[in-house]
Amino acid sequence: MKILHTDQTRQLDAYTIAQELIASIDLMERAALAFVHWFTNQFGPEEGPVRIACGAGNNGGDGLAIARLLHQRFYSVEVLVFSISPNPTPDFQANLERLKAIRSVPIQTFQPGDPFPTLPERSILIDGIFGSGLNRPVEGYWAELLEHLSKHPGTKVSIDVPSGLFTDKETTGAVFRANYTLSFELPKLAFFIPENHPYVGCWVVRPIGLDAGFVAHAETPYQLLTQVQVRSLLKERHKFDHKGTFGHALLVMGSHGKVGAAILASRACLRTGCGLVTVHVPKCAYPILQIAFPEAMVSVDLHEFYFTQHGPLNAYKAIGIGCGLGTNQLTATGLRKLLQDAEAPLLLDADALNILSEHPEFWEDVKPGAILTPHPREFDRLFGTCKNGFERLERAREKAVEKKVFIILKGAYTAIIGPDGACYFNPTGNPGMGTGGSGDVLSGMVTSLLAQGYPPRDAAMLGVYLHGLAGDIAAEEWQEEALIASDIVECIGKAFKKMKS
């Protein structure tokens, strides 16, 4: 699912109107109907009166149409019109006249400087004050209004985008704080930025029949992964396939006190379909691996506690390195030698990334197509501190292109970014996965897919989606609070099954 910038969204609306030969107010009616269909499935008339705050633009016009449609469905509705501009849009004015004709829907009008409205405590507040076309921060009286409305203790819902929120860049003014946001046709880039979550709340997308051809040809670096898209990447297994068919992965992981990382990653690697897994660990980890995970083969380092040097690499179809590795100098030297010698597809995570941040000269040995899997702090250590999520996302795109690597920037909507700058957001996963070892599981899963012959982009997309889906299934069984990384591994099979359904 593509994510368009604000100008493209306006062009999409205009193109749809021109192609279908419909009036813009009829497209507004479609949007209002889509909103009302979702709203009435979420909230019944008995849950309290509805107050709809409308500006003077088309977002406010949506709110007026929604008020009329909710009234027809026996909701108790009152409209609050805020005179932000002396020149309301034509569609706003037309919907205002339609609403006035009903007579039984109260309409209050507020001018700049008027006292703010008092809302019934149990009411549902719908925000249609500013839309996605906002081009400057909200300040002064209108900022105070948004702050006042955000304090409403009842449920708060925004139409298309929370008022005051910029969709394509950092927001610096006041923003309405919604519990729910319903976006029309496509999501907004701002929804995927961590600091915007308090404003956006739980967001949903509903189609309103905008032109599919325009969307198909629109150029954008951003997409939201869908189940259909990811499922199409899965390779079919055949009757006479065997463990040699599905690749041999090498995992260089673990150190004294962090052997669990190697166990989690190797179990995830096999669970994701790899034919053979060898784990290279320091001597102290050998008996632990043999007992805890007999399905894996073990390669033993010369050092008792740390990884210092690799063995022969020619047998492996993919190599994953970094989880629980430690960052001492012997390990750093061993990592650089592996980077220089490895020919197979490579995944770098955790301490491999931390070593890389401490030794930027190692970048010259990172081959094109490698996959890096940083969380935000690891990313900032690698590429410099970022002020906000937009800056971090743009820097990730820049560095993926510059270094010719794939970056899996982990988070609530993990971003998979390729050397061409294309960015795919993952919709699966939940807060329960914010637990020690979850990243080790992801590294094992993606390395497994690389070993099976998936191209790096496909391996990253499929691995991240499955990882989140397994976490969602685990959260259903054990609850988010009780979820641990091993639960994710145990649900990988169920994730495959659910994705194929």
N, C-alpha and C positions, 0 to 999 in steps of 0.2 A: 504494500500500500504506500503510494507516494506521499511525501510531505512537501507541500508547496510553500513558497514564501508569499507574503501578503499581496504583492503586486500580481503574482500569478493567480491568486485566488480571485482577485477582482476581475482579472481577464477571463477567468473561467466562468464567472457569473455572466459577464457581458457576452461571451461567446455562446453560452447556452441560450440566452435570451434571443440572440440574433439567429441561431440555427433553428430553434424551435418556433420562432416568430410568436413568442409569448411576451406579455407585459412583465416588467420587473416586479410589479406588485403581485402578480400571480406566482412568481418564483418565491416571493416572500411568504405567500400563503402556504406553499409547499413546505418551506422551512418551519413555519409555525405548526403545521399539522404533524410534522416529524417530531418536533419538540413535545407537543401535547400527547401524542401517542406514547412516547417514552414516559413522560411525566405521570400520566394517569395510570400507567402500570406500576409506578413506584409509590405514588402517594394518592390515597383516596380522599374524597371530599370531607370525610369525617376527621381527617388528621389536622384540621384547622383551616382558618381563612388564608387566602393567598393574596399577597401584596406584590405588585409588579412595578418595579422602578424603571422608568423609561427616559432616555435622553431624547434629543431632537433629531437623531440620525436614523439610519436604517436598522440599527440594532434596537433602538427604541420602537421603530415600526414593527419589528418582530414581536416585541413585548406587547404592543397594542393588539396585534392579531392573536397572540396567545391568550390575552385576557378575554377577547370575544369568544374564542373556541372553548376555553375553560368554563366560561359562564354558561355556554350552551350545554355543557356536560354537568351542570348543577354544582359547580364549585362556587364558594363565596369569594368573589374577586373584587379588589379595589386597585385602582391604578394611580401611581404617583408620577406625574410628568415634571421633569426638571428642565427648565428653559436654558439649556446650555448655549444654544445659538438662537439669534432672532430669526434665522431663516431655516426652518425645519425642512427636511427633504420631502419631495412630493409624495413618496410612498408612506412616510410617516404621517403626513397630513391626511392622506386618503384613508389610512387605517384609523386615524383619530376620528374622522367624520363617521366612519362605519360604527365605531364603538359608541360614539355619542348618540347615534340613532337608536341604540338599544335602550338607553335612558336608565336602566336599572343597575348599571355598573358605575359606582362612584369614581370620579376623576378629580384628583387634587393637583393643582399646579403650583410649582415652587420657583421663585425667582432667586438669583444670587443674593445672598444675605438674609433670606428668610430662615426662620427657625427650622431645624430639621424635623422630619416627621417622627411621631411616636408610633411604634409598631406593636400590635398585640403579641404577647410573649410566645404564644403557641403558633403564630402564623408562619407560613412558608414564604420566604422572600425570594423573588425572581429578579435577577439583575440584567437589565437591558439598557444600561446608561451609556457606556462607550463600547464600540465594537472593535473589530480587528484592524480597522483603518486608522486607529489613533497614531498620531505622528509626533506628539510631544508629551513630556511627563505631566501627570495630573497634579496640580498644585492649588494652593489657596483654598477658597470656599469649597470647590469640588473635591479636593483632597480630603478636607475635613468631613465632607458628606460620605465619601467612601469609607473612611475610618469609622464614622458613626454607624453606618449600615452594617459594617463588618462585625460590629459588636452585638448584633442581633442574636439572641440565644437560640432562636429556632433554626430550622433547616434553611440553607441558602444555596440557590442554584443560579448559575450564570448561563446566559444564552450565547453560545458559540465561543466566547472567551471572557474571562473575568475582566470587568471594567478596569482600565488603567494598565493592563498587562500588555507589554510589547511582545509580539509573536516571534520576531526574528532577531532580537538583540536584548541586551541587558535592560531591565526595567529600573528606572531611578525614581519615579514618582510614586504616589499612593496607588494601591491596588485593592480592589474588593476581594475579600477572602471568602471563597465559595466552598461549600461542602461537595458540590457536584458541578461539573461543567459539561454541557452537551455541545459538541462541535459538529458542524454541518459538513457532511461528505468526507472530509479528510481531517486528520489530527493536525495540530499546530506544533511547530518545532519547540516552542516554549514549554510544552507539556512534558518534554523529556529532560528538562534542566532541573537539577535537584532543588535549587533555591526557590523555584516557582511552585513547588508542591503545596505549600501552605495557602496559596491563592487558588490554585486549580482544583484541589481536592481530588475526588474520584472522577475521572473523565471518561466519556463515552462518545462514540461517533455514530451518527445516523445519516444515511443517504437521503438526498433530496432531488435526485435525478439530474445532477449536473453532467455535462457532456463527457462521456467516457473517452471519446476520441481525443479531446483536448488533453485530458489527464494522461492518456497513453503516450502522447507525443511531448508532453511537458518535460523539460530537462531540469533535474534536481539531483543533488548528491545524496539526498536523504530519503530513506524508506523505512517503513515499519514491517518487520517480518510477519508473515502470515503462515498458518499451518499448511495451507495448500502449497505455498511457495517452498517451504522447507521439506515437506513430504516428497515433492518432486525431485529432490536431490538424492533421496535414498537409492542405493544400488540394490538390485535384485540378487538374491542368493539362489544358486543352482544346485541341482541334485548331487553332482559329483565334485562340488567344492570341498575343500578341506582346510586344515589349519594353515597350511602354506599359502593358500589362496588369500587369506585374510590378513597377511602381513605379520611382521615381527617388529615389535616396538622395544626401544631401549629407554628406560627411565633412569636418569642420573639424579638421585634424590636422597634425602635423609642425612642426618649426622647424629652425633651423640646427644640424646635427649629429644630428637625430632624424627625418630624412625617412623612414627605414625604417619607422617606425611607421605613417605614412600609406600606404606601399606595402602592408604586410602587411594592414592593415585594409581597404583598397579591394579587394585581391585576394580576401580572404575574403568581402567583401560581394557581389561578383559571383558567386563560386563557390557562394554560398548561395541564388542564384536571383533576385537583384535584376535588373531589366531595364536600368537605367541607373545609373551611379555618377559623381558629380562630386566631386572632391577640392579643397577650398580650402586652399591652401598659400602660404607666403611666396615671394617672387620666386626665392630661391635654390634652391627645390625644383622649379621648373617644368621645366627640362630633364631632371632626374632622373626625375620622374614620367612624362613623355612617352616616355622611352626605356625605363624599367623596366616600365611597365604601360600599353601603348598602348590597352587596352580602356577605360580610365577617361578621363573628361573632366577638365580642370583649370581651376579658377578661381584667379586669382592675386591675392594681397593686395598692398596698396600698399607694405608694408614688405619690406625685403630679407630679413630673418631671422625675423620673428615674425608670428603672426596678430594683427591689430589691429582689423579691421572686416569684416563680412560683406557680401556682395552681395545681390541680390534673392533672396527665399526662397520665393516663391509656387509655383515649379515642383516643389518637393520634397515627397515623401510622408513622409519621415522624415529626421531630422538626428542624426548622431553627432558628438560633439565631445570632445576632450581628449587623445587619444593623442599623446605627444611634443610637446605644445603649448608647454611652458614656463610659467612663472608670473610673468613680469614684469608691471609695472603696465599697459602698453599692452595686453597680452593680456587681463588681468583686465577692463579697461574694455570691450574688444571682446566678451568672454564675456557680461558683463552686458547689453550691448545686444542680443546674440543671444537671450538668455533672455527679454528683454522683447518682442522682435519675432516670435519663432518661434511659429507656430501648429501646425506639424506635430509628430507624436510625437517626443520627444527622448530621446537617450541621453547620459549624462554619465559619463566615465571619466577615470582617471589625473589629469592636471594640471587638468582642469576641476573635479575633486573637490578637489584641493589648493587651488585658488583659492577654491572655495566655503568650505573650512575656514578660510582666511585672511580671508575677507570674509563673515561670517555674514549680513550685511544683504542679500546676494544671494538668500537663500532666498525672499524675498518675490516674486521674479520667476520661481521654478521652478514651472512649472504642474503641476497634478495629473496623475498618470499618467506622469510622467517616469520613466525607468529609470536608476538609479545602479548602477555596477558596481565597488564598492571591494574591494580585498584588505584583510585585517585591519588593517594599519597605516594605510591610507587611511581606513578606517572609524573607527578610534580618533581620528585627526586631526579627522574631521568631527564626531564625537559624544561624544568624551571617552574616555580610556583605560579599558579593561575589565580586570578582574582575572582572568577566566577565560572559557572558551568559552560556558558557560551564560549568564553575564552579557551577553556580546556578542550572543548570539542573542536574548535577551529585549529588549535595547536596540534591536536592529535591528527587531524586531516593533513596539516602541513608536514608533520614529521613522518607520517606514513608514506607520503609522496616522496619526501626528501630522502628517506632511508630505504625506500623500496621494500617496506615490510608491511605486514598486517598487524594492526593493533586491536586487541580486544580490551576496550576500556570498561572495566567492570563497574556495575552499579545497579540501581533499581531497573533501569532500562539499558542493559549492557549494550554498548555500541561496538559493532564490528566494522573496522575501517580498513580499506584496502589501499594499495600503492597508487591507485587511480583517484583516491580521494572520496570514493563512494562510501557512504555510511549507512549501516543497517541497524536499527534499534530492535532489541529483542523484547517481546511482550510477556514472556513467561518468567516465573520466579516470584518470590515473596520475602518479606522481612525475616522470616524464620531461617532463611539461608545465610543470614549474617552471623555465622558461627565458625569457629576454628575448623579448618580442614575442607570447607566448602570449595575454596579455590583449588586445593590439591585435586579434588574430584574432577573439577572442570579441566584441569591440565591433563589428567589421565584420559579423559574422554576425547578431547581434541587430538591428543597424540595418537590415540587408537584409530581415529578416523583418517589421520594422515597416513598411518601405517597401512591402512586398507586401500590406499590409493586415491582417496578423495583429494582434489585440489585444495590448496590452503584456504581459499575463500569459502568453499563448500564445507570443509571440515570445521571451520570456525563457526559458520552460521548454524550448521546442524548440531554441533557440539554444544553451543551456547543455548540453543532452543531446547534441546533434550535435557540439558542440565537443569534449566529452569522448570521445565515440565515435570521432571522427576522430583524436584523440590516441592512443586505444587501438590503432587500426589502424596508425597511424604507428609506435608502439612495437613492434608485432609485426614490422614490416618493418625498422626501423632500430635497435631496442633503446632502452630508456629513456635510457641514458647518452648516446646519440648524437642524440637527438631535438632538432630545432630548430623554431621556430615555422612556418617555411615548409613543413615536412613536414605539419603539421596542415592547412594550406590545401590541400595536394595530396591529402589524404585525405578532404576534405569530400564529394566525390562518392561515394566508397566507403562513407562513413558513411550517406548517404541510402539507398544500396542495401541496406546491412545492416539498417538500421532498418525498411525496408519488407518484409524477408524474413520 
